[in-house]
Amino acid sequence: MKEIKDRIELHKGDITVLEVDAIVNAANTSLLGGGGVDGAIHHMAGPGLKEECRTLRGCAVGEAKITGGHNLAAPFVIHTVGPVFHGGNQGEPDLLASCYQHSLALAEQNNIRTIAFPAISCGAYGFPIEEACYIAVQETVKFLQTNDSIERVIFTSFDDRTQTAYENALVEILK
């Protein structure tokens, strides 16, 4: 089995064009599309994604559901609903951790070998980027320590600040 550090990559750019088995959507509870990453994924996947999402009847915060990728390069989309940040004292860190736990478990159940995550809850939901990236890396490393079904996890970002936050989290957690 490859070292954990060799199974995690960082990518600055558009998650919708990555050639992986699944991309994770930072969705809202309706799963019917929204702004940011969610809107971009729905736009690139085409109307079939929205139609399939309608059959799922939404998703709770901290949970995850899976659909086909439709017009995306990735054959699957794992939709997870991150928490809106209200200061961090309303269970937001645990709910965000749960997003990664449920997404990785769904990936394992569906024989997904490669997966890409956006910075869940870091846009309009206002989660502090450094803390969110730390939680993302921490939960992923915990999963990879006991599971070798996922060969590659990619954390994607659109800006330097988020990229640096992922880099710092990796250094801290993998030291």
Residue, then its C-alpha position, 0 to 999 in steps of 0.5 A: m500500500k502506498e504511503i498516505k502522503d502519496r495518496i493525497e494531492l492538491h489541485k488548484g483549479d476547476i474540480t468539474v474537469l478532473e478525471v477521477d472516479a468521483i467529485v464531491n459536490a458542496a451541495n445545499t440540502s435540496l441537492l438541486g443546485g445553487g451557487g459556487v461549486d454546486g452551481a458549477i457542477h450542476h452546470m457542467a453535468g447538465p440537466g440530467l444531474k438535477e433530475e436524478c437529484r430530485t429522486l433523492r429528496g434532499c440531503a441532511v447537513g453532514e450526510a452524503k448521497i451519490t449520483g451519476g456524473h452525467n456530462l462530467a468527466a467523473p462517472f459519479v458525484i457525491h453530494t454532501v451538505g456542509p454546515v453554515f458557520h455560526g461561530g463554531n459552537q453549534g457543532e459545525p466542526d463535527l458536522l463538517a467532519s461528518c461530510y468527509q466521513h460519509s463521502l469517503a464511506l460512500a466512495e468505498q461502498n461504490n468502489i471509487r478509487t479516486i475522488a476530488f473534494p472542494a473546500i466544503s463550507c468555505g464559500a457562502y457558508g462561511f467556515p474559516i478556511e484554515e479550520a475547514c482544510y484542517i478538518a478535511v485533511q484530518e478526516t481523510v488521513k484517518f480514513l486512509q490509515t485504515n482503508d486502502s480502497i481509495e488510491r487517490v484523494i485530491f483537494t481542490s481550491f480556486d485560490d492561493r489562500t485555500q491552497t496554502a491552508y491545505e498545504n499547511a494542514l498536510v504538513e501539520i497532520l502528516k509530520 
